[in-house]
Amino acid sequence: MAGRAYAFRMKVSSVDRVDEALASDQLIIGWSQAEGLLDPSLEPDDFVRIVHETHHSDETTRRKAGQAAPQLWRFIREFEAGDLVLAVREDECYLARILPDDALYVSDKQNDDSSYRRNVEWLNEKRPIARKSLSEGLQGSLRYLRNVSIEITEFLPELNNLASVNDGEVEEDDDWTQKEIEVAVSDYRDMLDLELAGFPFNKSEHRRAVMQEIDRSNGSVEFKHQNISAVLEKIGLPWIKGYKPARNFQAALVEAVDRLIADRADKLPPPVAPAPIEDLDSVFVDPPKRIAKEKPTPQVVVRLARKVDQAERDRRNKLLGDAGERFVLDFEKRRLANSPHLAARVSWVSSERGDGLGYDIESFDENGDKIFIEVKTTRGGSRTPFFVSSNELTAATDLGAQYRLYRVYEYGAKPHIFVLRAPLADFVDLDAVQYAARLR
């Protein structure tokens, strides 16, 4: 487990060094003319003096050297084995763990101003992490990354989650107590009720209220709320949009969600139709990428998902399903507005002829060819599971290239759609959850 965490910017002498850092398995910092800083006898004032003499000797004061020296001191003296470092670019980040090696000075890199280095282990197979996928609190902290590095230890729980590729694994060693978990889940439930009812609320104020009840940092509370979103996503319930799901949650959290949120699922307010969407192209998005090395959903979550059975609830009242289909019907007519003769022929066949066809909407593609659309709607996120009947699978197989599955997610104010085509097994894992039992 890491002791501390830092955000780190590797733009050395105005040159982005991230690719070089990834290739060399190192962190890189500038001020290479300031040789000799690896001497363990030097004090912080010595760093300031050396940086001033080698880089800012034309300055009458040591102000610039006084800003640079602490960054070098941290890099050389304070980074410790096991610390996590988030290397930050404009739109993406890479996560590394400091190795138990001393800082290096590579003299032949002096002309590139990249002599000072630290050996690291790049995590997640060196895959980039989108900055927009980080929690609101961490994104806010990164906006203050004006110097080379800042400490972000407050967000260690989130970074430890990013460092793990075991998505879906329940972590039993989380040190949150039962009381702390219930305080966080109860607060989350209150915010979710407000969001689903369309009332504004301030997430920061809610976190501060939680911190007054339990001894946890702002970042730790935010991350726990993201854990709760991950549980809700996996069981098919809506989650708070500002708390993107963060996996590796403990079993006790699932049990608390069951007690405090899942049993209220029948009381969710009816879905509210979205306002007219001006930019139709913004509605379509790419399907979410498959998560590498994803493990099976833990049994404690599977049991809860079966208990909640959101899909069956939606089928009983049909409110959400019908709302999503009506949204897609209107969307398709507007999408084909430049071909009025085609728009007029778009039809809601599941409403007009029943559900037996295995699809819901008949429409047309950009070439004027007929397509058959099955609509699956959720107020949850893009990874919320959905149910497919055997009849719908047969339709997908029979219709082939003409078949589309529109996955409508985050249904409400700003819904999105991604499209899956046949065969569905190329895009989703299909798990049998119901069997026909016949007496022998």
Helices and strands as residue ranges (DSSP letters): E 5-8, E 11-12, E 15-16, H 18-24, E 26-29, H 44-55, H 63-73, I 74-78, E 84-88, E 92-98, E 104-105, G 107-112, E 116-122, G 124-126, E 129-130, G 131-133, H 136-142, E 149-151, G 153-155, H 156-162, H 178-196, H 203-213, H 218-234, H 251-260, G 262-267, G 280-282, H 299-308, H 310-317, H 319-335, H 340-343, E 347-348, H 349-353, G 355-357, E 361-364, E 370-377, H 390-399, G 400-402, E 403-409, E 416-420, G 424-426
